């Protein structure tokens, strides 16, 4: 019964929305409106959404077409990928961005309705799965996923975070359909439910876990990177739109690449821009989108990500959210290859930057990197009250987290940070003499 309810709830999210928006292309042939659906607060899609919009690169690329038409861009902001899919299959959105699981539902829905869509590029990705996190209230006594058995957990059904929750529960020996009471909620609703104590945990995608941790409203219970399975967000376009307006789609992908280069070259400035547009703290945006952030941005459609997409199909099928999905026909990288030309091969071969500890000093428009978490702590200890944010990578997964929200372990002279209690305990169990210490103690040892 729970499984049926979840499937029905997800299906409801996918129904076309009425009274929302107009036709994707409007005018007399000389004026074309391109409608882009994006998720402003899902900040690892910013190069195809929030940041791209603020920079105006897409509009500039369209103006450069010089094909006798006037182009207008209608940017439509949504909380999740489901309504973007509904609007795309209704012919009201041309281009959209969303996470890997919603992308598959996008493909399935388009296939089902005879309105096929295509995955044309990637935005942000994490090769281990660190973009999704399960968090609990700050005063929760839960220290591992096993403690969630029989408890209420909020997530957005059919989202990438839901996929992480399902897989993580399975590895913990808990049936994701019967072992917990899953509540299908929008991220903001789930965050409120966690604060109110009406759910025991929240599984969500960026930037919600980091935001709640930064605000002191949650702490991490499970780091999605423990799955060691790639997760990503991407750009999807209606197949009929891509065929009818290939130059427009290529203009979008060129603009996306420009926004990606801007983010890589000016990560602090980009974080401030996204923060200004979304209301999110810049410190939280930087956690994910910074120079060594949880998310790596690259429009190239990497084979490893496509392979992960194929693996995701079984999770959605088991939850009865989709049937079979032809991933190979859904993935179409010819437009991004043409848009980026000779530079595409280099982007395809590029990988994520090496993990590093970073401090964002107060009043400074750049961050400072350190060779080790201990050196970062020593700097923070010397500059108390003058630090905007400090970030450290998990010692085993590499997932970046706020230094003052991490679980710290002392192993001899070494000071090691972890996102979640379980990974810290696994380390101490394998290293004699290692023990969990407080952040204050870690600062004291470092100084």
N, C-alpha and C positions, 0 to 999 in steps of 0.2 A: 504493500500500500504506500509506503514511504517512497519507493522507487517510482511508482506511478504518479504520485503527487509532484515529485521533483521534475519528471518529464513533462507533465502538464504545465508546470510553472515556467519551465524553459521555453516550451512551445508558445506560451502566451507572450513571452518577451519578444518572440520572433514575428508576431503578427504585424502586418503593415499598420502604421500609425495613420489615423485619419485626421484631416484638417491641419496637416503639418507640411509646410513647404509647397513648392509648385513643381512644374516639370523640370527635369534636369537640364534641358536645353530650351531656352525661350527666345523669341524674337522672330524677325522676318527673314533670317538667313544671314543678314549682315551683322547682327548682334547675337552672340552666343553666351549663355550663362553656364558656367561650370560649377557644379555643386560638390563640395568636399565635406565629408563627414569626418570629424575627428573627436578625440577625447582629451580635452585640455589638461585634466588632472592625471591622466595616464601618461606620465612625463617621459617614458621611453618611446613615445610616438611623436615627440616634439618636432623632429626634423621633417615630418609629414603633416604637422598640425600647428601647435602653438608657436614654436619658434619660427617655423616657415612663414606662418601668417604675419608675425610681427616684423619680419625682415622684408616682406613684400617681394621675395624672389620669384614666386610663381607668376604674379602679375607682370613682373618685368620680362620674364621669359615669354609670356603670352603676347606682350606688346612687341616683342622682337620677331614674331612670326611673319608679320607684314603680308598677310594673305587676304587683305581686303575686308576682314571682319573685325568687329569690336568685341573684346572679351571682358566678361565680368565674372568675378569669383564670389560664390555664396558659401561662406564658411558656416557650417552647422556643428555645434558643440553638443556632445552627448556624454553620459556618465560611463557607459559600457558599450561593447561592440554590438550587442543584440539589436538595439533600435537602428543602428547604422545599416545592419543587414536587412532589416525590414524595409527601410527606405530605399535601399539599393534594388531589392527585388521588386519594389513597386515602381521602379524607374525614376525615383526622385533624388537619388544621390548617384553621382558618377564615380567618385573615387572615395575610398574610406580607409581608415587604419584601425587595427585592432590586434589582439593577442593571438597566439597560435591556436588555442582551442576555439575561440570565436571565429577565427579564419576558416577552420574546418566546418563549423556550422554554417558559415557564410557560403562555402562551397556546396554543402549539402542542400541548403535551402534554395540556392540558385539552380542546382541540378533538378531538384524536386519540382520547381515551378516553371522549368523551361526558360529561366532567366539566368544563364550561367555567369559566373564571375571568375576573375583570374587573380592569382597572387603575382604581383608584378615587381615588388621590391621588399626589402627588409628595413626596418627602422632600428630599434635597439634590441640587443640580444645578450644572453649570458649562457655560456656553454655548459655550465653546471646546473643551472636552474635557480640561481640566486635572486631572480626578480620577484619571486613569490615567497611570502613568509607567513607563518602562523603565529599570532600573538595572543597574549592573555593580559588580563588586568594587572597593574603593577603589584597588587597585594595578593595575587593568586599563588596558591601553594603548588600548582601543577609544575612539574619539572620535565615532563616528557609527553609524547603523544599518547602513550599507553594510558595515561591518566584521563584522556578524553572519552574513554569508553562509557557509554550511557549518558554522556553530557551533550549540551546544546552547543552547536558550532555554526556560526554565520559565515556564508560565502556567497558568491554570485554564481549560481549554477550555470555550467557551460563555459565558465571563464578559465583562463590559464591558472588562476589561483585555486579554482575548484579541482582542476586536473592534478595540481600538486598535492592538494589535500587527499584526494582519492588514492594516489600512489603511495603517499607517505603513510596513510592509515593501513594500507595493505601490507606494507613492509613492517609495520608495528604489530601486525597480527590482528587488526580490527577490520571487520567487514564495513566498508564505507556506506553501505546501504542500510544495514540494520544495527551496526555497532554504536552509532551516534545519532543524535537528532539534528539533522541538517536543516538550517533555515536559509531559504533562498532570498537574499536581501541585496539591495544596492549597497555599494561600499560605504556611503555616508550613513545609511541606516544601520548597517552592521557595526560601524564604529560607535554610533550612539548607543546601540544595544549593549556593546561591550562595556561602555562607560556606566550604563545604567545597571549592569549586573544581570541583564536578562538573557545573556548568552555567556558561555564559559570560555569561548575562544573565537577568534576571527581569522579566517584564511583569506588574504587578499593580495592583489598585485600592487605594483608601485603606483603611487607613492604613499599609499595608506599605512603600511606597517611602519615605515620610517617616520612618517608624520606623527603618528600616535606615540611612537617611542620618543621622538624629539620633544613632544608636548608633555611627556611624563604620564601619558594616559594608557600606556601599554608597555609590555616587555616581550621580547622574542621567546617563543617556545620551540619553534622549528625553523631552521634555515633551509629554504628550498634547494640550495646547492648540495645538501646532503644526498639528494637523489642522484646527482651527477648526470643529469639529463638536460640537454639544451632546451631553453625556452626563449621565445622571441616574439616580437610584434612586427607586423608587416603591413604593406599597402595592397589593397585589393581594388580592382576596377571592374565595372560591368563589361562583359565581353563585347556586347554590341557597341558600347561607347568606345572601347579601345579600337575596334575595327573601323568605326565611322570617323573617329577623331584621333588617329595615332599621333599626329603632331602635337596635339594638346596634351596627351598622356606623356609623351616624351618631354615636353616642356615642364610638366610637373616633376618628372624624375630628375631632370637636370637641376631644377630648383631644389629638390630634396638633397641632391648631392652637394649643392652649394651650401645649404643650411647645415649639412653634416660637417663640411670643412670648416664652417664658421664655429660650430660647437667645439670641434677638436682644437682649433687655433685659439679660441677665446672662451674656455669653459666657464670661468667665473662670470664674465659678462653675459654669456648665454644663460647661466643659471639665474642671474638677476633679471633678465628679460622675461624668462618663463615665470619667475616668481611674481613679477609685476602684472603679468597677464592672467595668472591663475589665482593669486592670493595665497599660494603656498609659500612657506618660508624658503628663502634662497638656500639656506643651509641644508634643507631637506632635498631640494632639487639637485644640489651639488653632490649629495650622497650617492645618488643614482647616475647623474649625468656628468659628473666631474671628470677630471683628467684620468683618475684611477677608479672611477665610479663603478657601481654594480653593473651598469649597462654599457655595452660597447655599441657604437653606432656605425652602421655601414649599409648602404643600399644593396650591396651585392647579395644575390640569392645563393648562399653557400650550401653545398651538397649535404654537409653535416646537419644543417637546420632542416632541410627537406626530409632527410632520413628520420629526424625526430618527429616531424609532422606525420609521417607514415605510422610511427609507433603510437602517436596520440589517438589515431582513429579507433583503436581497440578500446580505449578508455571511454570514449563517447558512445560507442556501440554498446558496451556493457551497461552504461547508464540509460540506454534506450533514448539517447538524445539525437542520434543519427543512425542511418544504416551504413552500407558500404560507401566509401568516398574514393573517387578516382583522383588521387593526389597528383599523379603525373599530368593529367589534363588540366588540373587546377593551377599548377605552377607554370608560369609563362614569363621567362626572363628575357625574351627577345627585345622587349621595349626598353628595359633598363640597359641592356647591352648596347643597343643602338644609341641611346641617350648619352651614355658615358664613353662610348668609343674605345680608343686604345687604353684608357685608364681603367677599364673594367677589370682586366686581368689582375692588376695590382691590388685592387680592392678585394677581389675574390680570394687572393692569397693571404691578405692581411689578417692578423689575429688580434685578440685583446691585448692591451698594454699590461706590463707586469704589475703585480699588486704592489702597493706602496702606502705608507702612512703619510697623512697630510694634515697640516694645520692651516686654518683660515684665520689669520690674526685680525683683530678688531681694527677697523679703519683702513684696511689695506685691500686693494683690488686684485690681489693674487694670493695663491696659497704657497705653502712651503712644504717640501717633501723631506722625509727622513728615512734612513736606511733600515730602521727597525722601530717597532712599537715602543721599546724602552727609551730610545732617543727622543721620540715624540713626547713621551710622558715627562722626560726631563725638561724639555722645552716648555711644556704646559705648566709644570710646577714652578718654573722661573718666571712665567708670565701670567700668573693667576689674575683673573678679572680682565685680561686683555685678549682673550681668545673667543672668536666668534663661533668656531666649531673645530673639533678635532676628529679625525677619521682613522680607523685602523682596520686592516684586513684580518678576517678570521684565520687563525693559525693552520687550519686544516682545509677549509673550503675556499679561502681567499675572498669571501664576501665582505665588502666594506661595511662598516657599522660605526656608529658614534662611539668614541672612546669611553665616554662616561656612561654609556648604556651597555657596554660589552661585559661579558663574564671574564674576569681576569684569573690567570693561573700563574703561580710562581713555580718555576722549575729550576732550582739552583739560582743562578744569577739571571736567568732568562725570565722575561715577563711576556706572557702570551695572551692575546685576546681571542675570545670566541663569541659568536653571535648568540648561540643558544646554550642552555645548561647541559643538554645531553652531549654535545660535542666536547665541552669542557670536561665533563665526567669521563668520557671515553679516553681523553688524553691522560688524565690523572691516573686512571686505572691501568694504563699501559706504561706509565713512567713513575717508578718508585721515588717517593719524596716530593713529587709535584702535588700542589694543593691549590684549591680555589681561594682567592683573596678578594677583598673589596677594592673598588676603584681608588678610594682614598689611600689604602695601604700600598697599592701599586704606584701611585704618585710619590708616596713617601720613599719607597724603595728606589725609584728612579732618580730622585733628587739627592 
